[in-house]
Amino acid sequence: MDSEGQDKTGPSATATVQPSNGHRQPDHGEQLAAPSFEKDAAAAIAPDHAIVLDKAVARRVQRKIDWFLIPIMWVGYGLVYYDKAILGSAVLFGMTADLQLRVVLDPSTTPPKTSTQRLSWATSMFYFGMLAGLYPLTFLLQRFNMGRVLCGVVIIWGLICMLTATVTSWQGLFAQRFFLGFVESIIPTGFMCIVSGYYTQEEQALRQSWWFSSTGAWTIIGGALNYGFAQITGGSLKRWQYIYLLAGALTIGFGCVCFWIPNSAVDAWFLTKEERVVAVERLRKGQTGVRCQMVKREQLREAVLDVKIWLVFFMMAAAYTVNGAVSGFGPLIVSTFGYTTLESILLQFPLGGIVFIFVLLTGYLSSRIRNICLIQLILCCFPVIAGCIMIWKSDWYHHAPTPVAGYTIIGFFGPVVFLIINIGMANVAGATKKSFTAAAIFVAYCVGNIVGPQLIKTQTLDRHYPELWLGLIICYCLVIILAVTLYFHLRRENRKRDTLVLDEAERDKMAFRDLTDRENPYFRYVL
């Protein structure tokens, strides 16, 4: 042992036994505090004072957490996005006619003037369901075993998705979309809470980017699957029905995997007893805590009155209006540029590639350069604005390249939304407040997705949907203004805390008391 108490025997060592202030660390065989719903789960295995960790061991534990959690979240969120986006392809495969989603307004014109308002409401109804499900399902996640809750709800999600193939009217589709959104609402909030409970503030941006990048990857994977379904010419079912049967079956399989997700790092079965202590101890410096299963009213009250949560809320609502239009109407919009059904599906690939690459890139840069998240967020807004202008003001002749290029760079909305999620979750502490923030972010997500489709008016097709593109430009200008405001607000808070005279010996004790960011003077905000 060296003077700092660090074991030099090699990477196979576990945490050292000497706390940083010289007090003895409890042996793993000693009786530690019993788990309590009122306390952070980490209090059951973590001592009051910091343990000096072997860096090689800490990295090994981090890798084990990555290899277990990230693939699960990547597949799970990819299925969420695929499930939403296949509606856009299904309408090209006959769903619009089969379910009477398009209404003829004036048959005397050539071509007849039609309205797709029912399709817009079918898209929006999914997010009304999400709004209804967010808070009750978030409560279930916090109060009960996370893996068991996820398993049950995700299997129900898969069954509802498969039942889409049995829908025979637009009214039935509305009902199906509502309940589908209700159960799917558990995934985004659950994943955000998982990341904040296993990773430090410095690590969260990169990990959030890993699972969120699946939106781009599954745009490509889903497009390829849908392109394959487009080749079906026989069978007793319509092509769009096969799509929903596959998506539901994949989701049920994923639900079975969710059964094995542990409640927190404290009882992560894929880690040894010693590695669980290391996993928890890694989070002490950030003061964000691990997991507490008691819902605390004072934290809810604080969250409702927290300015930064409202700024993040309005940023998310404004940023996600793009997705509401693209996920439900993307292939349909591209087809108006003179492309066939199959070509319209294939032209989703470049947009998916932009989302995938730049979500990962911004996540990587955020993990390497301090306080760059909000700057990157602002920069990524400009290509979205440029893309909207290119589509709106260019000529839509047969196979026109300019609107397709504009549609592709709209994919920068992906990193914008990812960075908003990261900023929101990295800057709150306290289990109840984190759950509330995660749910609030996805309430805003739903609001944006509800508004987006309503901006598409087929009656204005000859004028290139001016309400849609002007609305999106205004929304992204608003995101920039809110991001600048949030940057200066968080910087001012950090500077105020830097002037406080604090006892560093108390820092370690406060890490796992389930304190909020406001209650804990040692907490620092990420910009």
Helices and strands as residue ranges (DSSP letters): G 41-44, H 55-90, G 91-93, H 95-98, E 103-106, E 113-115, H 117-143, H 146-162, G 163-166, H 170-184, H 186-198, H 201-212, H 214-229, H 239-258, G 265-267, H 273-281, H 297-304, H 307-319, H 321-335, H 341-346, H 348-368, H 373-393, H 401-409, G 410-412, H 413-426, H 431-454, G 458-463, H 466-498, H 504-510
